[in-house]
Amino acid sequence: MSDAGKAALVVVDVQNDFCPGGALAVPGGDQVIPVLNKWIRRFRQRGLPIAFTLDWHPSDHCSFRDQGGPWPAHCVQGEKGSELHPALEAPCEVRPAEKIFKKGFLSNKEAYSGFEGHLDGDDSAPSLGGWLRSLGVTEVYVGGLATDYCVKATVLDALKQGFRVRLIVEGMRAVTEGDGRRALDEMVRAGALEAGPE
């Protein structure tokens, strides 16, 4: 890590519905879990912050096909599909430097980026960016699902908010391979760098 005291890990949307068998499964989505678990352990050992983001949609969310959106219903609040995958090392509740940020919790608002997420799915609660800045974080390591949607949006917003970004490429999977490659190219062009080996 280039600045270990100011780094944080952001784990994007490793939820049941985005893994095999889920309502909106990303091909090979569960393959990111062993990679990200190693990074989670590494950050915990160093006492560094970890943020987990979740899609947290009401049942009438505007992104759902029944509401005219592009996606099948997924990550509905309180349902099993919205939960973090059980094989992922879950947030450690006794560590104040590990938090879950929920996004897409308003029926009429899309939210792909983790930086649109708030603690407890409450838009009056701290946002991901505000929480990271309150801890003095200047650099984020990002992995999760999916490369071509929520990961890309999270990375681009992190850069816009002034964070340095390291991409955990082996800890990402895309909805479509071609779009995933294009998303990685776009993130790198915007200023993200690939993380070194775990």
FITOR-472230 format. One record per residue (C-alpha): residue in three letters; y, x negated, z. Coordinates in pm, 1 decimal. Each point is the difference from the previous one (the first is absolute). Example, Ala and Ser with C-alpha at 12.3 -4.5 7.8 and 13.67 -1.06 7.14 Angstrom:
<atom aa="ALA" c2="-450.0" c1="-1230.0" c3="780.0"/>
<atom aa="SER" c2="344.0" c1="-137.0" c3="-66.0"/>
END
This chain:
<atom aa="MET" c2="0.0" c1="0.0" c3="0.0"/>
<atom aa="SER" c2="335.2" c1="-140.3" c3="-95.2"/>
<atom aa="ASP" c2="180.1" c1="133.7" c3="309.6"/>
<atom aa="ALA" c2="-272.4" c1="105.5" c3="239.7"/>
<atom aa="GLY" c2="232.2" c1="125.8" c3="272.8"/>
<atom aa="LYS" c2="168.2" c1="247.1" c3="-234.4"/>
<atom aa="ALA" c2="-293.7" c1="133.2" c3="-200.3"/>
<atom aa="ALA" c2="-164.8" c1="342.5" c3="13.5"/>
<atom aa="LEU" c2="-305.0" c1="152.8" c3="-165.6"/>
<atom aa="VAL" c2="33.8" c1="334.1" c3="-180.7"/>
<atom aa="VAL" c2="-330.8" c1="179.6" c3="-70.2"/>
<atom aa="VAL" c2="64.3" c1="275.7" c3="-252.7"/>
<atom aa="ASP" c2="-194.0" c1="329.0" c3="-0.8"/>
<atom aa="VAL" c2="-358.5" c1="-115.8" c3="63.7"/>
<atom aa="GLN" c2="-98.8" c1="360.3" c3="59.4"/>
<atom aa="ASN" c2="-323.0" c1="191.1" c3="-52.3"/>
<atom aa="ASP" c2="134.6" c1="200.3" c3="-292.3"/>
<atom aa="PHE" c2="85.6" c1="-318.4" c3="-191.8"/>
<atom aa="CYS" c2="-342.9" c1="-155.7" c3="52.7"/>
<atom aa="PRO" c2="-330.8" c1="88.0" c3="-170.6"/>
<atom aa="GLY" c2="-93.4" c1="360.7" c3="71.5"/>
<atom aa="GLY" c2="358.8" c1="99.3" c3="69.7"/>
<atom aa="ALA" c2="211.7" c1="261.2" c3="-175.7"/>
<atom aa="LEU" c2="200.4" c1="-260.7" c3="-192.2"/>
<atom aa="ALA" c2="-228.6" c1="-302.3" c3="9.9"/>
<atom aa="VAL" c2="123.1" c1="-332.5" c3="-133.3"/>
<atom aa="PRO" c2="-282.0" c1="-185.9" c3="-179.1"/>
<atom aa="GLY" c2="-134.1" c1="-257.4" c3="245.1"/>
<atom aa="GLY" c2="257.5" c1="106.8" c3="257.7"/>
<atom aa="ASP" c2="-226.8" c1="-86.1" c3="292.0"/>
<atom aa="GLN" c2="-31.8" c1="-357.9" c3="-129.4"/>
<atom aa="VAL" c2="344.3" c1="-79.0" c3="141.2"/>
<atom aa="ILE" c2="-116.7" c1="64.3" c3="355.0"/>
<atom aa="PRO" c2="-182.8" c1="-329.1" c3="77.2"/>
<atom aa="VAL" c2="291.4" c1="-195.0" c3="-145.5"/>
<atom aa="LEU" c2="263.3" c1="190.4" c3="194.5"/>
<atom aa="ASN" c2="-202.9" c1="-14.0" c3="321.9"/>
<atom aa="LYS" c2="16.0" c1="-380.4" c3="-17.3"/>
<atom aa="TRP" c2="378.3" c1="18.4" c3="-36.8"/>
<atom aa="ILE" c2="25.3" c1="251.9" c3="285.2"/>
<atom aa="ARG" c2="-193.9" c1="-234.2" c3="228.6"/>
<atom aa="ARG" c2="212.0" c1="-293.7" c3="-108.9"/>
<atom aa="PHE" c2="325.3" c1="180.4" c3="79.0"/>
<atom aa="ARG" c2="-134.5" c1="122.5" c3="333.7"/>
<atom aa="GLN" c2="-103.8" c1="-349.9" c3="98.7"/>
<atom aa="ARG" c2="352.7" c1="-119.6" c3="-69.6"/>
<atom aa="GLY" c2="163.7" c1="293.1" c3="176.9"/>
<atom aa="LEU" c2="176.8" c1="115.8" c3="-316.2"/>
<atom aa="PRO" c2="91.9" c1="360.1" c3="-89.6"/>
<atom aa="ILE" c2="-226.9" c1="223.2" c3="-205.3"/>
<atom aa="ALA" c2="104.2" c1="325.0" c3="-165.8"/>
<atom aa="PHE" c2="-247.8" c1="251.9" c3="-139.8"/>
<atom aa="THR" c2="134.2" c1="258.7" c3="-243.5"/>
<atom aa="LEU" c2="-152.4" c1="342.1" c3="-63.0"/>
<atom aa="ASP" c2="49.3" c1="276.8" c3="-249.8"/>
<atom aa="TRP" c2="44.3" c1="298.8" c3="232.5"/>
<atom aa="HIS" c2="40.1" c1="306.5" c3="-216.3"/>
<atom aa="PRO" c2="40.0" c1="365.2" c3="92.3"/>
<atom aa="SER" c2="-244.0" c1="227.0" c3="-182.4"/>
<atom aa="ASP" c2="274.5" c1="118.7" c3="-237.0"/>
<atom aa="HIS" c2="131.8" c1="-344.3" c3="-93.0"/>
<atom aa="CYS" c2="191.0" c1="-16.7" c3="-326.9"/>
<atom aa="SER" c2="-225.2" c1="-275.7" c3="-137.6"/>
<atom aa="PHE" c2="-306.1" c1="227.4" c3="2.9"/>
<atom aa="ARG" c2="-117.5" c1="167.5" c3="-320.4"/>
<atom aa="ASP" c2="12.6" c1="343.0" c3="162.9"/>
<atom aa="GLN" c2="374.0" c1="-59.4" c3="46.8"/>
<atom aa="GLY" c2="51.6" c1="-134.5" c3="-352.8"/>
<atom aa="GLY" c2="-45.1" c1="-367.6" c3="91.5"/>
<atom aa="PRO" c2="-226.0" c1="-261.4" c3="-160.8"/>
<atom aa="TRP" c2="-259.9" c1="-50.0" c3="274.2"/>
<atom aa="PRO" c2="-284.0" c1="193.6" c3="162.0"/>
<atom aa="ALA" c2="61.8" c1="87.1" c3="363.0"/>
<atom aa="HIS" c2="-48.2" c1="-314.0" c3="210.7"/>
<atom aa="CYS" c2="81.1" c1="-145.6" c3="340.7"/>
<atom aa="VAL" c2="78.7" c1="341.7" c3="143.2"/>
<atom aa="GLN" c2="136.7" c1="-24.1" c3="352.5"/>
<atom aa="GLY" c2="-271.6" c1="10.4" c3="264.5"/>
<atom aa="GLU" c2="-290.9" c1="1.0" c3="-244.6"/>
<atom aa="LYS" c2="-263.2" c1="-272.2" c3="-21.2"/>
<atom aa="GLY" c2="128.4" c1="-118.4" c3="-336.2"/>
<atom aa="SER" c2="332.5" c1="-97.9" c3="155.6"/>
<atom aa="GLU" c2="-159.2" c1="-229.9" c3="258.1"/>
<atom aa="LEU" c2="-18.9" c1="-375.3" c3="-33.4"/>
<atom aa="HIS" c2="-338.6" c1="-107.1" c3="-136.2"/>
<atom aa="PRO" c2="-233.8" c1="-52.4" c3="298.6"/>
<atom aa="ALA" c2="-94.7" c1="-351.1" c3="-113.1"/>
<atom aa="LEU" c2="362.2" c1="-115.0" c3="13.0"/>
<atom aa="GLU" c2="94.5" c1="-169.2" c3="326.4"/>
<atom aa="ALA" c2="208.7" c1="281.3" c3="143.6"/>
<atom aa="PRO" c2="343.2" c1="-45.0" c3="152.8"/>
<atom aa="CYS" c2="-22.4" c1="-132.9" c3="353.6"/>
<atom aa="GLU" c2="186.0" c1="256.2" c3="207.6"/>
<atom aa="VAL" c2="61.6" c1="-239.8" c3="287.0"/>
<atom aa="ARG" c2="192.7" c1="-235.7" c3="-226.6"/>
<atom aa="PRO" c2="362.8" c1="109.9" c3="-41.0"/>
<atom aa="ALA" c2="18.7" c1="-209.0" c3="-318.1"/>
<atom aa="GLU" c2="-250.1" c1="225.5" c3="-182.4"/>
<atom aa="LYS" c2="121.9" c1="333.8" c3="-129.6"/>
<atom aa="ILE" c2="-92.3" c1="272.9" c3="-248.2"/>
<atom aa="PHE" c2="267.2" c1="123.3" c3="-238.1"/>
<atom aa="LYS" c2="-60.6" c1="335.9" c3="-168.7"/>
<atom aa="LYS" c2="154.2" c1="94.6" c3="-333.1"/>
<atom aa="GLY" c2="4.3" c1="300.2" c3="-228.5"/>
<atom aa="PHE" c2="9.1" c1="233.8" c3="298.9"/>
<atom aa="LEU" c2="263.7" c1="232.7" c3="-146.9"/>
<atom aa="SER" c2="-126.5" c1="263.6" c3="-243.3"/>
<atom aa="ASN" c2="275.1" c1="-54.4" c3="-255.5"/>
<atom aa="LYS" c2="22.8" c1="-379.7" c3="2.6"/>
<atom aa="GLU" c2="-215.6" c1="-259.2" c3="-173.6"/>
<atom aa="ALA" c2="-41.0" c1="-327.2" c3="188.6"/>
<atom aa="TYR" c2="-199.6" c1="-284.0" c3="-151.0"/>
<atom aa="SER" c2="164.5" c1="-286.9" c3="186.2"/>
<atom aa="GLY" c2="-95.7" c1="-88.4" c3="354.3"/>
<atom aa="PHE" c2="372.1" c1="-56.2" c3="55.6"/>
<atom aa="GLU" c2="41.6" c1="376.7" c3="-24.8"/>
<atom aa="GLY" c2="-233.0" c1="28.4" c3="297.7"/>
<atom aa="HIS" c2="101.7" c1="79.0" c3="356.5"/>
<atom aa="LEU" c2="-174.8" c1="-23.2" c3="333.4"/>
<atom aa="ASP" c2="-186.5" c1="322.0" c3="86.1"/>
<atom aa="GLY" c2="85.8" c1="154.9" c3="-337.8"/>
<atom aa="ASP" c2="346.5" c1="85.7" c3="132.6"/>
<atom aa="ASP" c2="299.0" c1="-85.5" c3="-217.3"/>
<atom aa="SER" c2="216.9" c1="-36.1" c3="311.3"/>
<atom aa="ALA" c2="-234.0" c1="-272.0" c3="134.9"/>
<atom aa="PRO" c2="27.1" c1="-368.2" c3="-96.4"/>
<atom aa="SER" c2="-82.1" c1="-86.4" c3="-359.5"/>
<atom aa="LEU" c2="-224.0" c1="-287.6" c3="-101.9"/>
<atom aa="GLY" c2="294.7" c1="-211.5" c3="-111.2"/>
<atom aa="GLY" c2="196.8" c1="67.7" c3="316.6"/>
<atom aa="TRP" c2="-297.4" c1="-85.6" c3="219.1"/>
<atom aa="LEU" c2="-64.2" c1="-327.5" c3="-182.9"/>
<atom aa="ARG" c2="364.9" c1="-102.3" c3="23.9"/>
<atom aa="SER" c2="5.3" c1="86.3" c3="372.7"/>
<atom aa="LEU" c2="-276.6" c1="-258.9" c3="45.3"/>
<atom aa="GLY" c2="183.3" c1="-265.7" c3="-199.9"/>
<atom aa="VAL" c2="-249.9" c1="11.1" c3="-288.1"/>
<atom aa="THR" c2="116.8" c1="-166.6" c3="-320.4"/>
<atom aa="GLU" c2="-328.0" c1="-21.6" c3="-193.8"/>
<atom aa="VAL" c2="-276.1" c1="255.0" c3="-60.4"/>
<atom aa="TYR" c2="-356.6" c1="-46.5" c3="-120.6"/>
<atom aa="VAL" c2="-116.2" c1="309.2" c3="-186.4"/>
<atom aa="GLY" c2="-341.8" c1="131.9" c3="-103.5"/>
<atom aa="GLY" c2="-170.9" c1="336.5" c3="-35.1"/>
<atom aa="LEU" c2="-22.7" c1="296.4" c3="-236.3"/>
<atom aa="ALA" c2="85.4" c1="46.7" c3="-272.9"/>
<atom aa="THR" c2="147.9" c1="-301.9" c3="-178.5"/>
<atom aa="ASP" c2="161.1" c1="207.6" c3="-273.2"/>
<atom aa="TYR" c2="152.3" c1="265.3" c3="226.6"/>
<atom aa="CYS" c2="62.7" c1="-27.6" c3="373.7"/>
<atom aa="VAL" c2="-48.2" c1="-376.6" c3="25.7"/>
<atom aa="LYS" c2="240.5" c1="-62.5" c3="-286.8"/>
<atom aa="ALA" c2="258.5" c1="241.1" c3="138.0"/>
<atom aa="THR" c2="-27.1" c1="-156.9" c3="346.8"/>
<atom aa="VAL" c2="40.2" c1="-353.1" c3="-135.0"/>
<atom aa="LEU" c2="297.8" c1="86.0" c3="-218.9"/>
<atom aa="ASP" c2="172.9" c1="176.3" c3="289.7"/>
<atom aa="ALA" c2="-70.3" c1="-294.2" c3="230.7"/>
<atom aa="LEU" c2="169.2" c1="-230.9" c3="-248.0"/>
<atom aa="LYS" c2="295.7" c1="237.7" c3="-37.5"/>
<atom aa="GLN" c2="38.8" c1="2.6" c3="377.9"/>
<atom aa="GLY" c2="18.3" c1="-378.3" c3="7.3"/>
<atom aa="PHE" c2="-348.2" c1="-93.2" c3="120.1"/>
<atom aa="ARG" c2="-196.8" c1="-281.4" c3="-155.2"/>
<atom aa="VAL" c2="-332.5" c1="134.3" c3="-123.8"/>
<atom aa="ARG" c2="-343.4" c1="-158.2" c3="-24.3"/>
<atom aa="LEU" c2="-265.8" c1="188.5" c3="-193.5"/>
<atom aa="ILE" c2="-355.2" c1="12.3" c3="137.2"/>
<atom aa="VAL" c2="-140.7" c1="47.4" c3="-349.2"/>
<atom aa="GLU" c2="-365.8" c1="-5.1" c3="106.2"/>
<atom aa="GLY" c2="84.4" c1="275.1" c3="248.0"/>
<atom aa="MET" c2="126.8" c1="241.0" c3="-268.1"/>
<atom aa="ARG" c2="-165.2" c1="232.9" c3="-250.0"/>
<atom aa="ALA" c2="157.9" c1="209.4" c3="-274.8"/>
<atom aa="VAL" c2="-57.0" c1="350.7" c3="-131.9"/>
<atom aa="THR" c2="-35.6" c1="-154.6" c3="-346.6"/>
<atom aa="GLU" c2="-58.1" c1="-367.1" c3="-68.8"/>
<atom aa="GLY" c2="265.4" c1="-31.3" c3="-269.5"/>
<atom aa="ASP" c2="264.8" c1="168.3" c3="210.7"/>
<atom aa="GLY" c2="-99.3" c1="-223.7" c3="289.3"/>
<atom aa="ARG" c2="61.7" c1="-313.5" c3="-205.6"/>
<atom aa="ARG" c2="333.6" c1="133.6" c3="-117.6"/>
<atom aa="ALA" c2="95.5" c1="90.2" c3="356.0"/>
<atom aa="LEU" c2="-78.5" c1="-352.3" c3="121.4"/>
<atom aa="ASP" c2="209.6" c1="-144.5" c3="-281.9"/>
<atom aa="GLU" c2="287.6" c1="230.7" c3="92.6"/>
<atom aa="MET" c2="-18.7" c1="-95.9" c3="367.1"/>
<atom aa="VAL" c2="-0.5" c1="-370.2" c3="-81.9"/>
<atom aa="ARG" c2="291.3" c1="38.3" c3="-241.5"/>
<atom aa="ALA" c2="191.8" c1="174.6" c3="277.7"/>
<atom aa="GLY" c2="-53.8" c1="-299.6" c3="228.9"/>
<atom aa="ALA" c2="-329.4" c1="46.5" c3="183.7"/>
<atom aa="LEU" c2="-230.7" c1="-297.6" c3="38.1"/>
<atom aa="GLU" c2="-376.0" c1="-5.6" c3="33.7"/>
<atom aa="ALA" c2="-126.2" c1="-71.0" c3="349.5"/>
<atom aa="GLY" c2="-213.8" c1="-305.7" c3="48.0"/>
<atom aa="PRO" c2="-366.9" c1="33.7" c3="96.7"/>
<atom aa="GLU" c2="-66.3" c1="167.1" c3="333.5"/>
END
